[in-house]
Amino acid sequence: MFKAKKLIAITAIAVLGLAVITGCSKSASADKVLRVATPSLGDKELPVWEAAKASFEASHEGWTVELIQQDDDLYSTVGLPTLLNGKNSPDVYFEWAGARLDQRVAEGYAADISGDIKSSGLKALFNDGAFAGYESGGKLSMIPRTRDVTNVLWYNVDMFAKFGITPPKTWDELNAACAKFKAAKINCFVQGNKDLWTVGNWGGHVISRVAGEAVYAETLQKTKPMNSPEFVNGLTVLADLAKNGYVNESVNSIADNEAASLFFQGKAAMHPIGSWLVGTQQSEAPKFTMDFINLPAIAGGAGDQDSIMAVYTGYAVNAKSSKKTEVMDFFKELYGTENAKSIADSGTVLLLKSLAAGTLDPLTAKINALLDGAKVVVAPPDTGFALPVADALNTAQAEVIGGKSSPQAALDAAQEKVAALK
């Protein structure tokens, strides 16, 4: 997930509301335009892409690479579908593996690249096992980018040390730590849920730990009701954090990047968010000292108490494009050794052989170790399941953490929405 990154101005392209961003005409030269759609890359990674673009254009006479960037939340909702249905749709585009990728395949917008990625030599750049999880219907449908943990608890190392608090391993220990911070008039958690997905991920992970991964998945697949006792119990665990005054009151009115800034400013002890916070911290608060723990174990929970919540991201080749060869050539430039190291330095670690563990930022290496050691991986609501179902759950969680509704009432309303879906 590309989150907590600001929208960057892109070459000859402006993002205006929901407009299709192509910047291409129907001239003959348009046949040699390789269009790459992606959420905003960030000011550290964008120069690497521009370097790869320059190298590609130098070795492909007459060709131009057009980088189409959109704000993260716009892209993940209406932005990408608008682009794909536009007159000059992208030849390759960022997407999340899982239900979203399956949908693109069903719509005819994601090609089988199994043979192309091998014959081009691009496949040889990746680690063994890097392609697991990027298939749809048994066919490789994405060029891998990253595996991201989407919910861990980042904590202020200096603040924990100041109050003599050890990173909690259980939910009881977490509540005890929060009580100490509250007594010192410090927010235990800061979160920005203006766009719903952040608490959606955090709460979704909590619910999976309480209800069990099978019930969690079956519910989001609409085979079990969302207002079941298991889900109510899970959401109650999250609700109690807010009820006890451990979550910032502004949780539903600020965005994820605002919450990150408050965390870096020492306004809270912990910030529940994904692995991309490493890159944000490096660019915005390089002197800030942070670390993370996985979600603490919840006593009596039916789920695996060491589970992680993670997503797999990559780039799908548009099945309607005739430029598979050029797509592979561009990504060979982008994923070359020097560029891959530069991207890793910006906080995004690609699944490539050239990136040895010893060369990575310590926090990034620790995240990768968590991913490698995970036995149970839970998908976030908004990338692992149908968006209308995820929206129903995420809305319920927002109402609960904001104190506007009880877990039961919120999930009753969510179930009504889900039942009305076709």
Buried (B, 14 or more C-beta within 10 A) or exposed (E): BBBBBEBBEBBEBEBEEEEBBBBBEEEEEBEBBBBBBBBBBBEBBBEBBBBBBEBBBEEBEEBBBBBBBBBBBBBBBEBBBBBBEBEBBBBBBBBBBBBBBBBBBEEEBBBBBBEBBEEBEBBEBBEEEBBEBBBBEEBBBBBBBBBBBBBBBBBBEEBBEEEEBEBBEEBEBBBEBBBBBBEEEBBBBBBBBBBBBBBBBBBBBBBBBBBBBEBBBBBBEBEBBBBBEBBBBBBBBBBBBBEEEBBBEBBBEBBBBBBBBBBBEEBBBBBBBBBBBBBBBBBBBEEBEBBBBBBBBBEEBBBBBBBBBBBBBBBBBBBEBEBBEBBBBBBBBBBBEEBBBBBBBBBBBBBBBBBEEEEBBEBBBBBBEBBEEBEBBBBBBBBBBBBEBBBBBBBBBBBBBBBEBBBBBBBBBBBEBBEEEE
